[in-house]
Amino acid sequence: MQINDFISELDSQRFGFKVAKVGAEDKDLKEIMKLMSANDVKLCMTKVSLERLDLLNQLEKNGFVIKDVQVTYKYDLIQPIPIIRETNNDLIIRETTQKDSDKIEILARDSFSNYGHYAADDRLPIEKVSEIYGDWARRSNEDANVADKVFVAEINDEIAGFLSFKINKLDGFSYAAGGL
């Protein structure tokens, strides 16, 4: 286990101190805590399934604080997709182009203002926190390492929403996940 396996370079640069991201369910928590402490990590983030209340309780006992809760929806695309009966002739759903990046970034900054686990942590400077989702949205549209697909919803030629995601494979099935 090496500290560089956990350090988030982007977040560390953004906030000016070491930030780590760990998958707590896969590792020994005590060893991770020692590693973080020995390497002057100021912020350590992890995702934990709510099915693992025992792990959440263990993390809380070791100083972790819940800052965000996310809900994940799963839909088996082998099943027929429900048809939406209502239509709006002004609504267009399309894949993005590079020229959409500025508008998507602004929409994300506005939509996610004071939102999420970064904003919930009062130790983080709010001006840096406000950059995160806009930056993520821009990188999603411009960098295939961040997102494989990005779609926008337009109403009257204005971008009103977007969805980005990665396409993953597991056991011979493809699925979309991890989007914004």
N, C-alpha and C positions, 0 to 999 in steps of 0.2 A: 504494500500500500504506500503510494507516493503522494505527497501533497499536491504536485502538479496535476495529478489525475482528477483533482477536485476543484482547483482554482478556476473561477470564471474570469478570464482575462478582460472581457468586455465590461463586466460589472466592477471589477477592481479598478480599471482605468477610469470609469465613469465616476466612482465615488472616492477614489484616492486612497483606498485601503483594501486589504485582501478580503475578497468575497469568495466563498466556496459553495458549491452545489453538490450534494451527496444523495445517493439512493439509500436511505437509512435501512430499508427493509432487507437489503442485500449484504450489509456489512455489520461488523461488531461495533456497536455504538460506543462502548468504552474506548476502544482503540481509535475510533474516529475523533472522539472528543480530545484525546491525548494529542493526536496528530494536529488538530486544529489549534489547540492551545500552544503547542511547541513551535508553531509556525506563525504565530501572531495573526491568526484569522479573526477578523472583527465581526463578520457576518457569515453565518452558515445556513443555507436553505435546503429544504428537502421536501419531497412529496410523499405523503403517506395515505394509503387507502383508509377510509373510515371503517372498513372491516377490521382494521388492526388497531382497535382502541388500546390494546395492551402496549403497542409501540408508541402511540401518541402519549399515553400516560408516562412511559419511560422517558420520552423526549422532554416532556414538561418537567419531570423531576430533575433533568439535567440542564434546565435553564432555557429550553426552547419555548417559544410562544407562538400560538396559532395566529397567523396574520391574514389568512385568506382561505376560503373554502370554494372548491370548484365542483360543478356537477358535470358529469360526462354522460352523453346520450349515445346509445348504440343502436344502429339500424342495419339489419341484414339486407344488403342490396340485392341478394338473390330473390328476395320477396318482392312483389310488385310495389312500386312507389305510389303512394296515395296521390290521386289527382286533386289539385287545388281547383275548386270550381269557380272561385271569385277571380276575376281578371281586372287588371288595371292597364289600360292601353298605354299609359305613360311610363310604366315600369319596364325596364330592360335589365336582364341579367346577362353578363358577358364576362369573358376572361379579360384580365387587365393587359395593358401595354406599358412600356417604359414611361410613356408620357403621363400615366396616371399616378406616378409615385408621389409627386408633391401634394396632390389632392388627398390621396390615401393617408399620407403622413399627417396632414392637418386634421382630417377626420378622426384619426386615431388619437391624436393629442387631445382634441376636444372631447371625444367620447370617453376616454379613460382618465380624465382629469380627477385626481384624488381617488383613484380606484386601484385595488389590488394589493398584494402583499408588500410591495415596495412603499406605496403610499401609507399603508397601515403602520409602518415602522417609523416612529418619530425621530429616530437617530439619523435618518437619511435626509439630506437636503432636498427640499421640495422642488427646487429648480432643476435638480438632476433627475428626480423621480418623474417630472413631467415630460422629460425627453424620451423615456424608455419605450412607451408604446408607439410613439411616432417613428422612432428609429427602427423598432421591430417591424412595423408595417412597411416602411420603406425597404428595409433589407428583405422582407418577404417577397416584395415585388421585383427586386433586382438581383437576388442571390439564391440560386437553386439549392444551396446548402441550408437555407432557412426555410424555404417553402417550395413545393413542387408546383402548386397551382394556387392562383389567387383569382377570385371572382369579385366583381362589383355589381351592386344594384344601382341603377340610375333612374332617377325620376326627373323628367323634363330636362334632360342633359346634365344633371348634377349628380355626382356620386353621393348616394344616401347610405351606403353600407358596403362592407366587404367581408370576405371570408378567405383566409389562407390556410393551407394545410400541407402536410407531408404525406406522401403515399408510402406505406410500409407493407411488408409481406410477412406473413406468419403461417406456417403449415400449409403453404400453397395458396393462401388467400391474400388478396390485396385489400388494404383498408386505408382510409384517410384518418389522420390523427394530428394532434399537437398544433392546431391552428390558432389563429387570432381572429 
